[in-house]
């Protein structure tokens, strides 16, 4: 595989709503694979993990992974939270829409621009998995209606509920105000009337986004834009001559097996399979790497003990 597409982030935080919710746009460069930077936030009275996550354009699971000592069900005012707003870009071509289901996050690479825009997403719960593979955007709908498919009608009946044949557009519509149809039948990227579900495995397979995020993506993408969906729980990146590892909890579903690496591969083989040795120092601290994979902090951490320094030409 190898790291083939390098980018370095200069973060630009754009206010995208009157409520000052932050959408992250990062400038790309060929010197690194890592964008963004970790931030910190002090919990205020009334905060929840979900409300803080939305304030920083993060998802629920991302926040829980990055703050393992914090009780996500009861935040104490004064507690400092780590905001894991630094990302290793997925190891695929940087074009169109890229979704990494393992981190519940989507990346959009506008054509002809050296930037990436990224947002958290909600994905299919166990038994309702979001597919992996390649597709494209085939339709865009503002103020969409929702026609529940037979499978969802059947689930509702099993729970003693009933659904209408068509849910009209409006604030009670599960699709929110914008829907983007993918080439896979019945799979959409859309808003939601339940923003706390973003950043969780919470849907019937569709890709849920905050209202402000889907509005921006809806207005930016065109029909025909390629969409690549991958499951990369362990991402390797290079910055300033060091190798970084970003580890997420792999989805337990057999469908999402990390198939690029043989089942009997060692951690060393996994990392060296991903890293271009010309771009980073090979002195990996395997203790740090194994700790990250076991504890899945969900943000990039350096795993090399030595930094490469370039020779400086002092000749006049």
Rosetta blueprint (number, residue, H / E / L):
1 X L
2 X L
3 X L
4 X L
5 X L
6 X L
7 X L
8 X L
9 X L
10 X L
11 X E
12 X E
13 X E
14 X E
15 X E
16 X L
17 X L
18 X L
19 X L
20 X L
21 X L
22 X E
23 X E
24 X E
25 X E
26 X E
27 X E
28 X L
29 X L
30 X L
31 X L
32 X L
33 X L
34 X E
35 X E
36 X E
37 X L
38 X L
39 X E
40 X E
41 X E
42 X E
43 X L
44 X L
45 X L
46 X L
47 X L
48 X L
49 X H
50 X H
51 X H
52 X H
53 X H
54 X H
55 X H
56 X L
57 X L
58 X L
59 X L
60 X H
61 X H
62 X H
63 X H
64 X H
65 X H
66 X H
67 X L
68 X L
69 X L
70 X L
71 X L
72 X L
73 X L
74 X L
75 X L
76 X L
77 X L
78 X L
79 X L
80 X E
81 X E
82 X E
83 X E
84 X L
85 X L
86 X E
87 X E
88 X E
89 X L
90 X L
91 X L
92 X L
93 X L
94 X L
95 X L
96 X E
97 X E
98 X E
99 X E
100 X E
101 X H
102 X H
103 X H
104 X L
105 X E
106 X E
107 X E
108 X E
109 X E
110 X L
111 X L
112 X L
113 X L
114 X L
115 X E
116 X E
117 X E
118 X E
119 X E
120 X E
121 X L
122 X E
123 X E
124 X E
125 X L
126 X L
127 X L
128 X L
129 X L
130 X L
131 X L
132 X L
133 X E
134 X E
135 X E
136 X E
137 X E
138 X E
139 X E
140 X E
141 X E
142 X E
143 X L
144 X L
145 X L
146 X E
147 X L
148 X L
149 X L
150 X H
151 X H
152 X H
153 X H
154 X H
155 X H
156 X H
157 X H
158 X H
159 X L
160 X L
161 X L
162 X L
163 X L
164 X L
165 X L
166 X L
167 X E
168 X L
169 X L
170 X L
171 X L
172 X L
173 X L
174 X L
175 X L
176 X L
177 X L
178 X E
179 X E
180 X E
181 X E
182 X E
183 X L
184 X L
185 X L
186 X L
187 X L
188 X E
189 X E
190 X E
191 X L
192 X L
193 X L
194 X L
195 X H
196 X H
197 X H
198 X L
199 X L
200 X L
201 X E
202 X E
203 X E
204 X L
205 X L
206 X L
207 X E
208 X E
209 X L
210 X L
211 X H
212 X H
213 X H
214 X H
215 X H
216 X H
217 X H
218 X H
219 X H
220 X H
221 X L
222 X L
223 X L
224 X L
225 X L
226 X E
227 X E
228 X E
229 X E
230 X E
231 X L
232 X L
233 X L
234 X E
235 X E
236 X E
237 X E
238 X E
239 X E
240 X L
241 X L
242 X E
243 X E
244 X E
245 X E
246 X E
247 X E
248 X L
249 X L
250 X L
251 X L
252 X L
253 X L
254 X H
255 X H
256 X H
257 X L
258 X L
259 X L
260 X L
261 X L
262 X L
263 X L
264 X L
265 X L
266 X L
267 X H
268 X H
269 X H
270 X H
271 X H
272 X H
273 X H
274 X H
275 X L
276 X L
277 X L
278 X L
279 X L
280 X L
281 X L
282 X L
283 X L
284 X E
285 X L
286 X H
287 X H
288 X H
289 X H
290 X H
291 X H
292 X H
293 X H
294 X H
295 X H
296 X L
297 X L
298 X L
299 X L
300 X L
301 X E
302 X E
303 X L
304 X E
305 X L
306 X L
307 X L
308 X L
309 X L
310 X L
311 X L
312 X L
313 X L
314 X L
315 X L
316 X L
